[in-house]
Amino acid sequence: MNDTSRRKFLAAAGAGAAAGTVGLAVPASAAAVRTASAADEPVVAFVEDPRSSVVTLMFGEQEVVVDDRDLVVRILNAAGHKTGRS
Protein backbone atom coordinates (compact mmCIF):
# COMPACT_ATOMS: atom_id res chain seq x y z
CA MET A 1 0.00 0.00 0.00
CA ASN A 2 1.60 3.30 -0.99
CA ASP A 3 1.77 6.29 1.39
CA THR A 4 -1.01 8.27 -0.32
CA SER A 5 -3.46 5.37 -0.23
CA ARG A 6 -2.51 4.61 3.36
CA ARG A 7 -3.18 8.22 4.35
CA LYS A 8 -6.59 8.19 2.65
CA PHE A 9 -7.48 4.88 4.27
CA LEU A 10 -6.41 6.01 7.73
CA ALA A 11 -8.30 9.30 7.36
CA ALA A 12 -11.48 7.45 6.41
CA ALA A 13 -10.95 4.85 9.14
CA GLY A 14 -10.31 7.58 11.71
CA ALA A 15 -13.58 9.24 10.82
CA GLY A 16 -15.37 5.91 11.18
CA ALA A 17 -13.72 5.09 14.49
CA ALA A 18 -15.51 7.98 16.15
CA ALA A 19 -18.84 6.57 14.98
CA GLY A 20 -18.09 3.03 16.19
CA THR A 21 -16.72 -0.25 14.98
CA VAL A 22 -16.41 -0.18 11.20
CA GLY A 23 -18.73 2.79 11.41
CA LEU A 24 -17.65 4.07 8.01
CA ALA A 25 -19.08 0.96 6.38
CA VAL A 26 -22.22 0.30 8.43
CA PRO A 27 -25.34 2.45 8.10
CA ALA A 28 -26.56 4.06 11.33
CA SER A 29 -29.67 1.86 11.35
CA ALA A 30 -27.54 -1.32 11.24
CA ALA A 31 -25.22 -0.04 13.98
CA ALA A 32 -28.23 0.17 16.32
CA VAL A 33 -28.75 -3.61 16.11
CA ARG A 34 -25.27 -4.76 17.14
CA THR A 35 -25.29 -8.15 18.79
CA ALA A 36 -23.86 -8.99 22.19
CA SER A 37 -20.95 -10.69 20.41
CA ALA A 38 -20.05 -7.61 18.32
CA ALA A 39 -16.47 -6.34 18.59
CA ASP A 40 -15.91 -3.89 21.43
CA GLU A 41 -12.49 -2.68 20.31
CA PRO A 42 -11.14 -0.77 17.29
CA VAL A 43 -11.51 -2.61 13.96
CA VAL A 44 -9.48 -2.07 10.78
CA ALA A 45 -11.05 -3.05 7.45
CA PHE A 46 -8.59 -3.90 4.65
CA VAL A 47 -9.65 -4.25 1.00
CA GLU A 48 -6.61 -5.60 -0.85
CA ASP A 49 -8.27 -5.77 -4.27
CA PRO A 50 -10.99 -3.15 -4.91
CA ARG A 51 -12.42 -5.38 -7.68
CA SER A 52 -13.00 -8.27 -5.29
CA SER A 53 -15.72 -8.81 -2.70
CA VAL A 54 -13.27 -9.68 0.08
CA VAL A 55 -12.72 -7.55 3.19
CA THR A 56 -10.26 -8.48 5.90
CA LEU A 57 -11.27 -7.24 9.35
CA MET A 58 -8.50 -6.96 11.92
CA PHE A 59 -9.07 -6.38 15.62
CA GLY A 60 -6.86 -7.16 18.59
CA GLU A 61 -4.87 -10.26 17.66
CA GLN A 62 -7.60 -11.60 15.38
CA GLU A 63 -8.36 -11.42 11.68
CA VAL A 64 -11.65 -12.29 9.96
CA VAL A 65 -12.12 -12.53 6.18
CA VAL A 66 -15.58 -11.53 4.95
CA ASP A 67 -16.95 -12.03 1.42
CA ASP A 68 -19.37 -9.10 1.06
CA ARG A 69 -19.36 -7.04 -2.15
CA ASP A 70 -21.75 -4.41 -0.72
CA LEU A 71 -19.41 -3.85 2.23
CA VAL A 72 -16.42 -3.47 -0.14
CA VAL A 73 -18.32 -0.88 -2.18
CA ARG A 74 -19.35 1.09 0.94
CA ILE A 75 -15.79 1.11 2.28
CA LEU A 76 -14.35 2.22 -1.07
CA ASN A 77 -16.99 4.94 -1.42
CA ALA A 78 -16.30 6.19 2.10
CA ALA A 79 -12.54 6.20 1.49
CA GLY A 80 -13.02 8.17 -1.73
CA HIS A 81 -14.81 11.08 -0.02
CA LYS A 82 -12.80 14.24 0.52
CA THR A 83 -12.26 14.63 4.27
CA GLY A 84 -10.15 17.80 4.22
CA ARG A 85 -7.31 15.86 5.86
CA SER A 86 -4.00 14.95 4.26
Contacts in CASP RR format, 6 or more apart in sequence:
PFRMAT RR
TARGET T0000
AUTHOR 0000-0000-0000
METHOD contacts of the structure
MODEL  1
MNDTSRRKFLAAAGAGAAAGTVGLAVPASAAAVRTASAADEPVVAFVEDP
RSSVVTLMFGEQEVVVDDRDLVVRILNAAGHKTGRS
1 9 0 8 1.000
7 85 0 8 1.000
7 86 0 8 1.000
8 79 0 8 1.000
8 80 0 8 1.000
9 79 0 8 1.000
11 83 0 8 1.000
11 84 0 8 1.000
11 85 0 8 1.000
11 86 0 8 1.000
12 24 0 8 1.000
12 75 0 8 1.000
12 78 0 8 1.000
12 79 0 8 1.000
12 80 0 8 1.000
12 81 0 8 1.000
12 83 0 8 1.000
13 24 0 8 1.000
13 44 0 8 1.000
13 45 0 8 1.000
14 24 0 8 1.000
15 24 0 8 1.000
15 78 0 8 1.000
15 83 0 8 1.000
16 22 0 8 1.000
16 23 0 8 1.000
16 24 0 8 1.000
16 78 0 8 1.000
17 23 0 8 1.000
17 42 0 8 1.000
19 31 0 8 1.000
20 31 0 8 1.000
21 34 0 8 1.000
21 38 0 8 1.000
21 39 0 8 1.000
21 40 0 8 1.000
21 41 0 8 1.000
21 42 0 8 1.000
21 43 0 8 1.000
21 59 0 8 1.000
22 43 0 8 1.000
22 45 0 8 1.000
22 57 0 8 1.000
23 31 0 8 1.000
24 45 0 8 1.000
24 74 0 8 1.000
24 75 0 8 1.000
24 78 0 8 1.000
24 79 0 8 1.000
25 45 0 8 1.000
25 71 0 8 1.000
25 74 0 8 1.000
25 75 0 8 1.000
25 78 0 8 1.000
26 74 0 8 1.000
39 59 0 8 1.000
41 59 0 8 1.000
41 60 0 8 1.000
42 59 0 8 1.000
43 57 0 8 1.000
43 58 0 8 1.000
43 59 0 8 1.000
44 57 0 8 1.000
44 58 0 8 1.000
44 59 0 8 1.000
45 55 0 8 1.000
45 56 0 8 1.000
45 57 0 8 1.000
45 58 0 8 1.000
45 71 0 8 1.000
45 75 0 8 1.000
46 55 0 8 1.000
46 56 0 8 1.000
46 57 0 8 1.000
46 58 0 8 1.000
47 54 0 8 1.000
47 55 0 8 1.000
47 56 0 8 1.000
47 72 0 8 1.000
47 75 0 8 1.000
47 76 0 8 1.000
48 54 0 8 1.000
48 56 0 8 1.000
50 72 0 8 1.000
50 76 0 8 1.000
52 72 0 8 1.000
53 67 0 8 1.000
53 68 0 8 1.000
53 69 0 8 1.000
53 72 0 8 1.000
54 65 0 8 1.000
54 66 0 8 1.000
54 67 0 8 1.000
54 72 0 8 1.000
55 65 0 8 1.000
55 66 0 8 1.000
55 68 0 8 1.000
55 71 0 8 1.000
55 72 0 8 1.000
55 75 0 8 1.000
56 63 0 8 1.000
56 64 0 8 1.000
56 65 0 8 1.000
56 66 0 8 1.000
57 63 0 8 1.000
57 64 0 8 1.000
57 65 0 8 1.000
57 66 0 8 1.000
END
